[in-house]
Amino acid sequence: MSSKTDISHQIEDVPSANAMRFGIVVAEWNAEITEAMCEAAVATLQKYGADEKSIIKQYVPGSFELPLAAQFMAESDKVDAVICLGCIIQGETKHSDFIANSVANGIQNVAMKYSLPVIFGVLTPNNIEQARDRAGGKHGNKGEDAAIAAIKMTHIKRTLND
């Protein structure tokens, strides 16, 4: 399941996810893409030691709802990191730009407010083919990359708090 992106994840570079708790918020819009990313994220977390019971999945209607669901997870104190997975495909209007900017800002705000890794796993492709290429196609799977980012950021937080 190695990523085909420029980011190289060698096994020794990724800390153990054992005893880490993860929330995954998945947009239902463009479900073909987001579900493929979610499956890769879960598989990656488990590959690095996360227990199935330590992964909470929550579905939301669309990418716009990702930040609020991430905030709900952060407030629950049941997770060490939240992975937000969505896909906003460029259309004929600027609607996607407004959504993407709002989602990115919202996710960042939740991370800063709760001092919690909240990972931006939201694709912003021009078309469905580009989305497929990044959800298991020729450019790997961004769900895998998001899971690795969540593990690494949780490890950094724990290391600095020791």
C-alpha positions in Angstrom: 0.0 0.0 0.0 2.9 2.4 -0.6 1.9 5.9 -1.7 2.8 6.9 -5.3 3.3 10.5 -4.3 6.5 12.5 -3.8 6.3 11.9 -0.1 8.2 8.8 0.8 7.0 6.9 3.9 9.6 4.4 5.1 8.5 2.1 7.9 11.2 3.4 10.2 9.9 7.0 9.7 6.4 6.3 10.9 6.1 5.9 14.7 3.9 3.2 16.2 0.2 4.1 16.4 -0.3 1.7 19.3 -2.4 3.2 22.0 -3.3 6.2 19.8 -7.0 7.1 19.2 -8.2 8.4 15.9 -11.3 10.0 14.6 -12.0 9.9 10.9 -14.7 12.3 9.5 -15.8 11.3 6.0 -17.8 13.4 3.6 -20.6 11.5 2.0 -20.5 13.7 -1.1 -18.3 12.1 -3.8 -18.6 8.8 -1.8 -16.7 6.8 -4.3 -13.6 8.9 -3.6 -14.0 9.6 0.1 -14.8 5.9 0.9 -11.7 4.8 -0.9 -9.7 7.3 1.1 -11.3 6.2 4.3 -10.5 2.5 3.7 -6.8 3.5 3.0 -6.7 5.6 6.1 -8.1 2.8 8.4 -5.8 0.2 6.8 -2.8 2.5 7.3 -3.6 3.3 10.9 -3.9 -0.5 11.6 -0.7 -1.2 9.6 1.2 1.0 12.1 -0.4 -0.5 15.2 -3.8 1.2 15.8 -6.4 -1.1 17.2 -9.7 -1.3 15.4 -11.5 -0.1 18.6 -9.3 3.0 18.7 -10.7 4.3 15.4 -14.0 6.2 15.4 -15.6 6.9 12.0 -18.2 9.5 11.5 -19.9 10.4 8.2 -21.1 13.9 7.4 -23.2 15.1 4.4 -20.4 17.0 2.6 -17.0 18.5 3.0 -18.4 21.7 4.4 -19.5 19.8 7.5 -16.0 18.3 8.2 -14.8 21.1 10.5 -17.8 21.0 12.8 -17.7 17.2 13.1 -14.0 17.5 13.8 -14.8 19.9 16.5 -17.4 17.5 18.0 -14.7 14.8 18.1 -12.2 17.2 19.6 -14.7 18.2 22.3 -15.4 14.5 23.1 -11.9 13.9 24.4 -12.0 10.4 22.8 -9.4 11.0 20.1 -5.8 12.0 19.9 -6.1 13.2 16.3 -8.9 13.7 13.7 -8.6 12.9 10.0 -10.9 14.9 7.8 -11.6 13.3 4.4 -13.5 15.0 1.6 -13.5 15.7 -2.1 -14.5 19.0 -3.6 -14.5 18.8 -7.4 -14.2 22.1 -9.3 -17.4 22.9 -11.1 -18.4 25.6 -13.6 -18.8 28.2 -10.8 -16.6 29.4 -8.0 -18.8 27.5 -5.5 -16.0 24.9 -4.9 -13.5 27.6 -4.2 -15.6 29.0 -1.4 -16.3 25.6 0.1 -12.6 24.6 -0.1 -11.4 27.8 1.6 -14.0 27.5 4.3 -13.2 23.8 5.0 -9.5 24.4 5.1 -9.9 27.4 7.5 -12.4 25.5 9.6 -10.1 22.5 10.0 -7.1 24.7 10.9 -9.2 26.6 13.4 -10.3 23.4 15.2 -6.7 22.2 15.3 -5.5 25.4 16.8 -8.4 25.8 19.3 -8.1 22.3 20.7 -4.3 21.9 20.2 -5.1 18.6 18.5 -3.8 17.2 15.2 -6.7 17.7 12.7 -5.6 16.5 9.3 -6.7 18.1 6.0 -7.4 15.1 3.8 -9.6 17.0 1.3 -9.0 16.6 -2.4 -9.7 19.6 -4.6 -9.4 18.2 -8.1 -10.6 19.7 -11.3 -12.5 16.5 -12.3 -13.5 13.0 -11.1 -10.6 11.4 -13.0 -8.1 13.5 -11.0 -9.9 12.5 -7.8 -9.7 8.8 -8.7 -6.0 9.2 -9.4 -5.5 10.5 -5.8 -7.9 7.9 -4.1 -6.0 4.8 -5.1 -5.0 5.6 -8.6 -1.7 6.6 -10.2 -1.0 9.3 -7.6 -1.5 6.9 -4.6 -4.2 7.4 -1.9 -4.4 10.6 0.1 -6.2 8.7 2.8 -2.9 6.9 3.5 -1.0 10.1 3.6 -3.6 11.7 6.0 -3.3 8.7 8.3 0.5 8.9 8.4 0.3 12.6 9.1 -2.1 11.9 12.0 0.2 9.3 13.5 3.3 11.6 13.1 1.6 14.6 14.6 0.2 12.6 17.5 3.7 11.3 18.2 5.1 14.8 18.1 2.6 16.1 20.6 3.1 13.1 22.9 6.9 13.4 22.7 6.8 17.1 23.5 4.4 16.6 26.4 6.6 13.9 28.1 
